[in-house]
Structure formats: C-alpha cells, structure tokens
C-alpha cells in the first residue's frame, strides 16, 4: 500500500453491541425483546469503511485513531484491514479499553446509542499531526468522538498544507463551532446544525452540507442553499447512515468530483445503507453506488 493515501479519516473506533427489534426504552424503563448482535463501529471506523468501499480500487484510506490492547481492539483493527484500510496510525493503547457503543434499534429502524469511549478519548494531537505528515492526504475527514485537541490538530494541519478538511460535528459538543473555523466543509444533521447556532454562527466561506435524513441534503454555500434529494428506500436500520454519507462525501471529494456530484453520491449511498441492519454491513460498494446514481 502506498504511503500517500487519498483520504485520511480521524475518529473513533468502537465495537457496537446491538439489540434490535424491540421498543426503545424510556427513562428508567426496562424493555424485554429483540435480538442481539455484535458489529464493528465508531464514527471514524464507519466513515473509513464507507470511504474505502466507495473508492474501490481508485484510491486509498488511512485511519487515525486508537483501540485498547484487548480482543475488541484486535478485532477492530483486523476488520479495518480487511476493508483495505491502512491502520498503521491506529494506536494500541495499553492503558484503556477499546471503545464500546450500546445500541438499541426499534422495529421502525430508529435508534438510541450510548458510548463508552475508552481508548478513543486518549488520541493525542501530536500523534495526529505526525500521522498526517506521514500520510500526506488529499482530503481529511474528522468527527468528534475523539478529543477536540486531536481534531484541532487535524484542522490546523489542513490549513497549513491547504488540504480540504471535512468536519462532521457529531456529537455537537461545546467546541464544535470553534473547530468549524478550520473546516472547508461542515456536515451536520438538523439537530447538530441547531446546536452549532445555525448557519449564521458558522465561519463565512465554509460549505455546510446539512443532512436531513430521508429528506436528503441541503447544501448551504455562498449565502444561498440548494436541496439534493435522497432516493426513496424501505429503512431497516438507520444506524451509521450519517457515517456512510460523510465517508462517501469525503471519498468523492478526494477523487476530485464536483461538490454536487459528491453530495449526490453520498446521499445515495446513505439511503442504500439503511436497507440493511448494522452500521457497516449495509454500506454500499462503488459499483452499487454507481448503479443507483445512474439508475442502471
């Protein structure tokens, strides 16, 4: 594998422990029912897989993150490698466990997620800068399940090297708006955009790709906005749909595609992903995206 992957992805790597098919519990409520499954996850890992599948043989993905020195961590790194992702910059932290997400998915495909970050919380800014120096990517994608300092380091590296920086402000914590000043593209959903203070609170010049679920995507650019529709599908599980959108968007931008074409591919891939259970299992490969976009 080349030392200069097309896309670098910074973010969390988790193992998802999923109960699906039962009702979602309310506060203090225990719900019995559903079936259990274990999946690979984490926003960063999911986005890297989505990007790698979208690129196929046309590009490469490098993952920056951390796992624990445990069975979950070994399995997580192996799963990324199986997708052709370069994991040399996925640290193995002997002091922390691999991140774990507890996910409940109801019969309509809606979900609730609780995450114990583990090793993800120990990703260091200096390690991110060193990784990006070695990778020399064309585009960097980052989400916020790792420390803000690590994301800030990625943004600063991108600014210094004039590399497009795609920021997925999820979860949208206190520092998300400040981190957006480094971004070329910010990719919130409707709730995250509100948490950021709305379009007017974001830096001038940043392109906002606002995900609206089944309603598609609204692109805010240059003081105007335009909508790009999502193809209709029968949703089985919406877990990971946003990650799929972000990974395919960043991969498409890394290929040099125009923004609207990149967004169209991303929203189409996200729609395809919700037709299969599991955050990664339904993420489509390049051929399926091509066929869905062209209607072939």
N, C-alpha and C positions, 0 to 999 in steps of 0.2 A: 504494500500500500504506500502511496506517495506521502511525503511529509507535508504536503500542502493541500489539505482537503478543501473542497469548495466551501463548505459550511461548518462553522463551529457552533455547538449548542452548549450553553451553560445552564444548568438547572438540577433539580432534584432527581434522584433515582430511588424509587421505593418498590416494595413488594405490596401489592393490593390484595387484601383479604376481603372477599365479596360475598354478601348474602343477597340473593336476587329472587324476585317473585313475590315477596311478602309486602305487607303495608309498611310505609315509613313510620318509625316511632315518633311520637311527640315527646315533649319534655317529661322526664320521669316515667316514661311508658316502656314496657317490655312487650315486644311483638314476637310471636312464635310463628314460624313458617318460612318458606323459601328454601333455596338450595345454596350450598357453599362452594366457592371456587377460589383458587389462588392464581393471581396473574402478576406479571411484571408491570410496573407502573412508575409513577413520579412524573411531574410535568416535563422535566428535562429529558428523561429517558423516553417518554412517549413521543415528544416532539422530534427527538433524534430519529426514532424508528419511522415516524411518518415521513420525515425528510428523506431518509435513506431509501424507502420504498418508492417515493415519488421520483427520486433521481435515477433509480435503477443503475445502469452502467454508465450514465452520463456524468456523474460527479461523485463526491465522497463527503462523508460526515465524520466529524471528530467530536466526541463527547467530553465535556469538562465537568467534573463533579466528584462525589465521594460515596463510598459504601463502607460498611463495617467489615471487620475481619471475622465473618461468620458465614454460615451456609446460605443465608439470604443474599449476602453480598456477592459470594462466588457465583451463585445462580444469576444474579442481576447482570454482572459483567459478562458472563457467558452468553446470556440472551442478547445483549447488545452486539457482541462479537458475531453471533450467528446472523445478525442482520447486515453484516459487513461494516459495522461502525468501528472506528478507531477508538479504543478505550485506554490508550497509553496515558491519558490525562485524567483518568478516573482513579483517584487515590483510594487506597485501602487503609482505613483509619482503625488502628488497634484500640483506640480509647472509646469508641462509640459503636452502637449497633447500627445496622442498616435501617434506613427509614421504612416505616410501615404505614399504610393507609387502610383504614377500616371503612368499607363502602357498603351502603345499603341501597338497593335498586328496587323500585316497586314495579308492578305489572305494566305500568304505562311508560317505563323507561326513565322516570325521574329518579334522582339520586341524592343521597346525603353522604358526606365524606368527612372523616376525622383523621388527621395525620400526626404521627409522632416522627419528627424529622430525623432524629438520630444523627448519623454522620453528615447529612446534608447541612446541618447547622454549623459545621466546622470547616466548610470550604473557605479558604483564605484568599484575600485579594492578591497577594504576591504570587500564589500558585496560578491564579487566573491569568495574570499578566505574563508569567513565564510560559504558560501553555499557549497563549495567543502568539507570543513571539515565535514559538516553535512551529505552530500550525500555519501561520500567515494566511488566514482565511479570506475569502472574498466577501462573506457576509457573516455576521454574528447574531445569533438568536439567544435571548436570555429571558427567563421567567423568575418569579420572586419567592420560590420556596427554598432559596439559599440566602445567605446573609447579604444585606444591602451593600456592604463594602465590596463584596465579590462582584456584584452586578455593576457597581460604580466603577470598579477597576476595568471591567469589560467595556463599559461605555467610554471611559477615558482613553483606553487603548484604541478603540474605533475612531474616536475623534482625532487622535494624534496621527493615525495611519490612514485617515479618510476612507474608512471602511463602513458601509451601511450597517446600522445597528437596529435590529428589530427587538423591541421590548414588549413582552407580554406581561402586563401589570397585574398578575394573578399569583397569589391573592393580593388585592389592592390595599396594602398597609399604608402607614403614615408616610413612608419615604418614597412611595411610588411616583408621586407628582414631581419630586425633586429629581429622581432618576430619569424621568422623561426628558429632561433637558439635554441628555446625551443622545436621545433616540432620533433616528431617521424615520422610523415607523413605530407607532404605538398601537397595540392590538387589544383593546379592552372589549368586554361584553357590555351590555347596557348598564348593569349594576356597577361594574368596575369604573365605567366612564363617569357615572354619577359620583362615586367615591373619590375620583380624581378632581372633582369640582366642575366637570363638564368641559366642553370643547374650549371655552374661553380661558380656562385655567391652565391649559397646556401651552408649551412654548410655541411662538409663531414659527411657521415653517415645517413643523412636524406633521407628517401624514398620519391621520387616525383611521385605522381600519376597524370599525365597530361591528362586532359580531352580534347578530340578532336572532340566533338560533335558526328555527325553521323559516324565519323572515329574511334570511340571507345576511348580507353585509352592507353597511353604509360606509362609504369612503368619504372622509372629510379632508379636503385638500384646497389650499389657496383661497380660503374664505367661502368655498362652496361645498356641496355634498352631492353624492350620487349613490344610487342603490344598485347592488348586484344580487340578483335573486339566487336562492338555493333551489335545486331540483326537489320536487316532492318525493318523499320516501315514507315507508312504514317503519317508524322508530322502534327498536327493540331495547336499546341501551344507549343513553346519551353520554355515558362516562367516556372521557377522552376526546369528545368531538372538538372541543376548543383546542386541545393539543394538536389534533390532526390538522386543523385549519392553520395553526401557527407554523407547524413543521413544513407543510406543503407550500405555504406562502413564502417562507424564508428560502426553501429549496428552489422555488420558481424564480425568485429574485436573484438568487445566486447563479442561476442559469442565464441571467440577463433578459428575462422576459419582461415586457411592459407591465406596469402595475395592474391594470385592469385584467389582463390575461392571467397574471399571477394570482389575483384575488379570485377570479372565476375558477381556476384550478383548485384553489384552496377550499372554497365553499362547496364545490362539487365533491371533493374528497371527504370533507367533513360530513356531508349528507350520506355518502356511501358508508362511512364508518359506523353510523348509528344503527345500521340494519343488522349488525352482528353484536352479540354480547361480549363485553370485555373492552378495556380501554385501548389495547393494542390489536386485539385479534381481528377487528374489522377494518383496520387501517388499510386502504387500498394500495395496490402496487401501480406502477407507472402505466401499464397497459390498460388497467381498469379505469384510471383517471382519464387517459386519452379517449377511450371509447365513450365514457359518459359525457365528456365535454363536447365531443363531436357528434354525439348521438348515433355512433356506429353500432 
